[in-house]
């Protein structure tokens, strides 16, 4: 899918969590349990960049949600259009592509902060107190 073929998926049109999750998330942020890193605009830029990637790069991802049990992480997949939402509740997303350099350049082009965790690129939606990554 080229950038010309990608439907509008701006930060305003991205799906949002249900009201109960939104309230729970707000409480976690207000109480200091979560520290926001990425806003909806940056998530939209990330998603658009991955959707516009060449088939040669074939980017893949796995996520951890803020409400997930400790140690949980989803399986690797490549469906950025339907499966990467709602972004408001993503704690982090790990990314892989054929070229690590392409991936890191794409993130830096959009000023999307990331870390390298066990050799894998990780973009943070939120961090937690006492668990701050080493940013790349």
N, C-alpha and C positions, 0 to 999 in steps of 0.2 A: 504494500500500500504506500503510495507516494504522499507527500504533504498535500498535494492538490486533491487527492481522493479522500482525505481524512475529514469527516464531518466536524462541525464546530463542537469543541469540547472545552470551552473556556472554563475558567474557574467558577463563573456564575452558573454554568449549565451542568456542572458535575453533580452527581447524586450526593445527597447528604444522609447522615445517619438518622435513624428514627428518633422521635422526641425523647424517649427514655434514655437512649444512648447519648444523645446530645447533653442532657442534664447530668448524666453520670460523668461524662467527659469534662464538662465545665467544672464540676465539683473536684475532680482529680487535678485539674490545672490550678484552680483557686487554692487548693490545699497544699500545693507544691509537690504533689506526687508525680506530676508530669511537667516537663519543661518543653514548650513548643519550639520546634526548629524550622519546619517547612510550612509555608502558608499555601492556600489553595492555588494561588497563581503559580508558584514553583512546582506544585504537583502537576498542574495542567501542562506546564512547559516540559516536565520530565516525560509525561505520558505522550505528548505530541512528538517529542524527539524519538522515543522508542517506536511509536507507530510509523514514523517516517524513515526508520532505519532500513537499509538495504537488506534483502534476503540473505546476502552473504554474512551480515553481522548476526542475524537471527537472535536478538536479545531475549533473554529469559529472566524470570524473577521469581522470588518467593518472599512472602511477607510474614510479619508478626504483627498482630493487632494488639492494641493497648488492653483489651479485655481478655486476651488469650491466657490460658494457664501457663505457669512458669515452665520454660523450656520448650514450649510449642513453637513450631514454625511450619508453614505450609510447604507443600511439595513444589518443585520447580515447574514453571509453566511459561508460556510465551504469549498468552492471550491478553494483551494490554488493553484492548478496546472494551471488552465486557467484564473482565475480572479484576481490574485495578480500581475498585471503588467500594464503599465510600472512603476517600482518602483521609477524611477527618479522624478516623480511628486507626490509622496505620502507625504503629510504633516505629517500624523500620521496614525497608525493602532491600533485599540483596539482589544484585544484578550481575548477570554474566552476558558476554557477547563473544563473538569469534576473536575480536581484538580488544584487549584490555585498554590499549592506548586510545582506540576509537571511543570507548565508553567513557573513560576519564576526561577526554577532550570534550565530549558532548556535555557532560555534567559541568565542567568548568565554563563552557561557553554560556551557560545559563546561570552561572554563579550558584549552583546547587551544591551545598556542602555535603561531603561524604567522608567516610573512613574506610580503611581496609581491615576487615575482620577475618582472620584465618585465611588470608589470601583472596577474599571475596570483597567486591565493592559493596558498601552498605550506605544507603541514604536514609537519614533519620527523619521521621515525622515528629518524634518526641524523644527526649532523653529522660532519664530518671536521676534524682539526686544521688550523688556518689558514683554514678556510672557514666561519666562523660567520656566520649570517644576521643581518640587522637585524630584530628581532622587532617585530611590529605590536601 
